[in-house]
């Protein structure tokens, strides 16, 4: 099994109701570019982790078309919520609608062979450039959700998990955060994240720190190619 990751698909139906090319020209036909990479690399037994900001839809019924396109792609699919995924709803409702084509990661974990994939949306950390006091409560709640996922995997006997977040857990200064502390505590071997686009990509920490390899997998940062993580 190979494990790939990508974030920030920002889908909006066909034709796109909100084409991403309005933000930057490289986003022109971005889903087609991602699909080409996906079809060339991913086998049935492989896994693709999607690190949030999946669909621009505001309601779950409006996101179904995008989700079904993802579900139809090869391999297993693990999805986490991003800050723009307002359509995200209860696990039972989402699972029933997709029929097992995707695994929605929320206070749970995904067993991928001998590896556990854990995760949460995450949030701005206190050392993020635009963090305010209003963010603190959400940050702490997301730490609880991430640890719930990691702890459930550990109790099931999994060690050295892969942690998937939408928001960056570390910034380029390498200053520890609650999320990096969880990576160290649970000995996460890899942490993938999205959210940072364009020039802001340099703000995220990438590389090894305290035993965890951190990797930005926002779609545009990857040139709209899936990233092989394991």
Secondary structure, DSSP 4 states (H G I P E B T S, - for coil): --EEEEB---B-TTTTTT-GGGT-GGGTTHHHHHHHHHHHH--TT-EEEEES--B--SSHHHHHHHHHHHHTSSSEEEEE--TT-TT---HHHHHHHHTTSSEE-SSS-EEETTEEEEEE-----TTSTT--GGGHHHHHHHHHHHHHHHHHHHHTT--S-EEEESS-SSBTT----HHHHHHHHTT-SEEEE----GGGGGGB--EEETTEEEEE-BGGGGTT-PEE--
